[in-house]
Amino acid sequence: MAERDSAIAVYIMANARNGTLYIGVTSGLEQRVSQHKQGAFDGFSKHYGCTRLVWFVPFGEMDAAIRREKALKHWVRDWKLKLIETANPDWRDLSEDWWAE
């Protein structure tokens, strides 16, 4: 788990298949996903219930991750859906077993 927790990543959270999408960047993916699931911060992702991690990609440097996040936010919705479905066709929550005992 420590590797995920210290991972710089761009990620997409969703509230359901083909639902509302939230795109973010973080230096601690596991902790950030947990915060989304708990509704720790008021804002877009909490308001729309974006608690399912449906896509992420790790980065070695934060600057590169931020550039990718900004680019994805400007993509049209169809491109974002295709990105998710290429890597995760079932829209499975990729973090579902991260906290299993």
LUMVEXNU-802750 format. One record per residue (C-alpha): residue in one letter; x, y, z. Coordinates in steps of 0.02 Angstrom, whole numbers, padded with zeros to 5 digits, always signed. Layout:
REM residues N
+--------+--------+--------+--------+
| residu |     px |     py |     pz |
+--------+--------+--------+--------+
|      A |      X |      Y |      Z |
...
+--------+--------+--------+--------+
This chain:
REM residues 101
+--------+--------+--------+--------+
| residu |     px |     py |     pz |
+--------+--------+--------+--------+
|      M | +00000 | +00000 | +00000 |
|      A | +00143 | +00120 | +00032 |
|      E | +00182 | +00124 | -00154 |
|      R | +00005 | +00180 | -00199 |
|      D | +00005 | +00304 | -00058 |
|      S | +00160 | +00391 | -00122 |
|      A | +00115 | +00376 | -00306 |
|      I | +00101 | +00532 | -00412 |
|      A | -00046 | +00497 | -00524 |
|      V | -00181 | +00569 | -00634 |
|      Y | -00346 | +00483 | -00598 |
|      I | -00529 | +00480 | -00644 |
|      M | -00668 | +00452 | -00518 |
|      A | -00847 | +00417 | -00571 |
|      N | -01014 | +00399 | -00485 |
|      A | -01075 | +00261 | -00604 |
|      R | -01041 | +00186 | -00774 |
|      N | -01051 | +00326 | -00902 |
|      G | -01094 | +00443 | -00758 |
|      T | -01016 | +00601 | -00691 |
|      L | -00826 | +00605 | -00703 |
|      Y | -00698 | +00691 | -00592 |
|      I | -00519 | +00708 | -00654 |
|      G | -00382 | +00743 | -00528 |
|      V | -00196 | +00736 | -00492 |
|      T | -00115 | +00685 | -00329 |
|      S | +00049 | +00640 | -00248 |
|      G | -00036 | +00507 | -00140 |
|      L | -00161 | +00406 | -00240 |
|      E | -00220 | +00287 | -00104 |
|      Q | -00251 | +00425 | +00021 |
|      R | -00337 | +00535 | -00108 |
|      V | -00454 | +00396 | -00165 |
|      S | -00497 | +00361 | +00016 |
|      Q | -00539 | +00545 | +00039 |
|      H | -00656 | +00540 | -00111 |
|      K | -00742 | +00385 | -00042 |
|      Q | -00765 | +00467 | +00128 |
|      G | -00825 | +00633 | +00056 |
|      A | -00687 | +00719 | +00153 |
|      F | -00692 | +00880 | +00051 |
|      D | -00840 | +00982 | -00006 |
|      G | -00844 | +01012 | -00192 |
|      F | -00883 | +00936 | -00360 |
|      S | -00836 | +00754 | -00327 |
|      K | -00929 | +00749 | -00160 |
|      H | -01082 | +00837 | -00232 |
|      Y | -01096 | +00712 | -00375 |
|      G | -01043 | +00558 | -00275 |
|      C | -00887 | +00519 | -00377 |
|      T | -00819 | +00379 | -00268 |
|      R | -00770 | +00247 | -00395 |
|      L | -00589 | +00248 | -00458 |
|      V | -00610 | +00199 | -00641 |
|      W | -00442 | +00250 | -00717 |
|      F | -00271 | +00308 | -00662 |
|      V | -00095 | +00321 | -00728 |
|      P | +00061 | +00346 | -00621 |
|      F | +00191 | +00480 | -00660 |
|      G | +00369 | +00504 | -00604 |
|      E | +00357 | +00693 | -00594 |
|      M | +00217 | +00805 | -00534 |
|      D | +00242 | +00932 | -00675 |
|      A | +00207 | +00799 | -00807 |
|      A | +00056 | +00737 | -00709 |
|      I | -00017 | +00912 | -00697 |
|      R | +00004 | +00939 | -00884 |
|      R | -00086 | +00774 | -00918 |
|      E | -00227 | +00816 | -00797 |
|      K | -00254 | +00985 | -00880 |
|      A | -00255 | +00906 | -01052 |
|      L | -00383 | +00773 | -01000 |
|      K | -00497 | +00905 | -00926 |
|      H | -00506 | +00986 | -01098 |
|      W | -00547 | +00824 | -01189 |
|      V | -00724 | +00798 | -01252 |
|      R | -00826 | +00676 | -01150 |
|      D | -00823 | +00538 | -01282 |
|      W | -00633 | +00534 | -01278 |
|      K | -00634 | +00518 | -01088 |
|      L | -00759 | +00375 | -01096 |
|      K | -00653 | +00284 | -01226 |
|      L | -00498 | +00307 | -01118 |
|      I | -00586 | +00228 | -00969 |
|      E | -00666 | +00087 | -01069 |
|      T | -00503 | +00040 | -01155 |
|      A | -00419 | +00007 | -00987 |
|      N | -00573 | -00037 | -00882 |
|      P | -00717 | -00095 | -00993 |
|      D | -00825 | -00147 | -00844 |
|      W | -00799 | +00017 | -00753 |
|      R | -00740 | -00083 | -00602 |
|      D | -00684 | +00016 | -00449 |
|      L | -00496 | -00009 | -00466 |
|      S | -00473 | +00023 | -00280 |
|      E | -00602 | -00104 | -00221 |
|      D | -00474 | -00221 | -00141 |
|      W | -00349 | -00092 | -00079 |
|      W | -00412 | -00095 | +00100 |
|      A | -00464 | -00278 | +00109 |
|      E | -00398 | -00368 | +00262 |
+--------+--------+--------+--------+
